[in-house]
Amino acid sequence: MPRTPQETEGITLLGSNKTQYPQGYAPEVLQTFINKHPGRDYFVKFNCPEFTSLCPITGQPDFATIYISYVPDVKMVESKSLKLYLFSFRNRGDFHEDCVNIIMDDLIKLMDPKYIEVWGKFTPRGGISIDPYCNYGRPGTMWEQAAEDRLTMHDLYPEKVDNR
């Protein structure tokens, strides 16, 4: 079923063969579309295995898989714009913990989701990996409690590390 112009308003990157890759941090490339199922809570998950940023001290590249899961309300993030946004970290110097928190903050500002979590699984450098996790649940809703529960239980059951 074709989407109405209101549902796709503002989506300009998808289907374009004139994609411009940002050279610096670019939250302005993020685009949204309307959730066609706002009366149902469901998760949308993005796995981004080619995330790159720079160490703010050494300038060396850091590589990660970024996992983004969210429960949409009215707006949803368009995937190509998300890809370009994540690419924009390539030349940005931030610690791993900053990257995941900045990503989450930008997506909250963009979509106002009911719930969102961002998890970065960075490849080891110097013999140690860093896997920061952050989440948010909309205040005053069941998702606020879900975020607290998820955060407090996050590392009780360590995962099998086989993605590096």
C-alpha positions in Angstrom: 0.0 0.0 0.0 1.6 3.3 -1.0 2.4 5.9 1.7 0.6 9.2 1.7 2.7 12.4 1.3 2.2 13.2 5.0 3.7 9.9 5.9 6.9 10.4 3.9 7.2 14.2 4.3 10.8 15.1 5.0 12.3 11.9 3.7 14.7 13.0 1.1 17.7 10.6 1.3 16.0 7.3 0.7 16.2 6.4 -2.9 18.5 9.2 -3.8 21.6 8.4 -5.8 23.2 11.7 -4.9 24.0 10.8 -1.3 26.5 13.2 0.4 28.5 11.7 3.2 29.0 14.1 6.1 32.6 14.9 6.9 31.8 15.9 10.5 29.3 15.1 13.2 25.9 15.7 11.5 22.7 15.2 13.6 20.9 17.3 11.0 20.9 14.5 8.5 18.5 12.4 10.7 15.0 12.1 9.2 11.8 10.7 10.5 8.5 9.2 9.1 5.2 8.6 10.8 4.6 5.4 12.7 1.6 3.6 11.1 1.0 1.6 14.3 1.0 4.1 17.2 -1.5 2.1 19.2 0.7 -0.9 19.5 4.0 -1.0 21.5 6.7 -2.8 19.5 10.5 -2.7 19.3 12.5 -1.6 16.3 16.2 -2.7 16.4 19.1 -1.5 14.4 22.5 -3.3 14.3 25.3 -1.2 13.0 28.4 -3.3 12.7 30.6 -0.7 11.0 30.6 2.2 13.4 33.8 4.2 13.6 34.8 7.1 15.8 38.2 8.6 16.9 39.9 8.4 20.2 39.8 12.1 21.5 43.3 11.7 22.9 45.3 9.7 20.3 43.2 10.3 17.2 43.3 6.5 16.5 40.1 4.9 15.1 37.8 3.0 17.3 35.4 0.4 15.8 32.2 -0.9 17.2 28.9 -2.6 16.6 26.2 -0.2 17.8 22.8 -1.7 18.8 19.8 0.7 18.9 16.5 -0.6 20.1 13.4 1.6 20.6 9.7 1.6 21.0 8.3 4.3 18.7 5.5 6.7 19.5 4.5 9.0 16.6 7.8 9.3 14.8 10.3 6.7 13.6 13.9 7.2 12.4 14.5 6.6 8.7 17.3 4.0 8.3 19.4 5.6 5.5 19.5 8.9 7.5 20.5 6.9 10.6 23.3 5.3 8.6 24.6 8.7 7.4 24.3 10.1 10.9 26.3 7.2 12.4 28.9 7.6 9.6 29.3 11.2 10.7 31.1 10.0 13.9 33.9 8.8 11.7 36.0 11.9 12.1 34.7 12.9 15.6 36.8 12.4 18.7 34.7 11.1 21.6 35.2 8.4 24.2 33.0 5.3 23.7 30.7 6.2 26.6 30.1 9.7 25.0 29.3 8.2 21.6 26.5 6.0 22.9 25.0 8.8 25.0 25.2 11.3 22.2 23.5 8.9 19.8 20.7 8.2 22.4 20.2 12.0 23.1 20.0 12.8 19.4 17.5 10.1 18.8 15.3 11.1 21.8 15.3 14.7 20.5 14.4 13.5 17.0 11.7 11.0 17.7 10.5 11.3 21.4 10.3 7.5 21.6 8.5 5.7 24.5 11.7 3.7 25.2 15.2 3.6 23.7 18.5 1.9 24.4 21.9 2.2 22.8 24.7 -0.3 23.3 28.1 0.0 21.8 30.3 -3.1 21.6 33.8 -1.7 20.8 36.6 -3.9 19.5 39.5 -4.2 21.9 42.4 -1.8 21.7 45.3 -2.3 24.0 43.9 -5.6 25.1 40.6 -4.2 26.5 37.1 -3.7 25.1 34.6 -1.2 26.3 30.9 -1.8 25.9 28.8 1.2 27.2 25.1 0.9 27.5 22.5 3.6 28.1 18.7 3.7 28.0 15.7 6.0 28.5 12.0 5.4 29.2 9.5 8.2 28.9 8.8 9.7 32.4 5.5 8.8 33.9 4.9 5.8 31.7 5.5 2.1 32.2 8.6 2.6 30.0 10.3 4.7 32.7 10.2 1.6 35.0 11.2 -0.7 32.1 14.3 1.4 31.6 15.2 1.3 35.2 14.7 -2.5 35.4 16.7 -3.0 32.1 19.6 -0.9 33.3 19.8 -2.6 36.8 19.7 -6.0 35.2 21.8 -5.2 32.2 25.0 -7.1 33.1 23.6 -9.8 35.5 23.9 -12.3 32.8 27.1 -11.6 30.8 26.7 -12.4 27.1 28.9 -14.7 25.2 31.5 -12.4 23.5 31.8 -13.7 20.0 31.3 -10.5 17.9 34.9 -9.4 17.9 
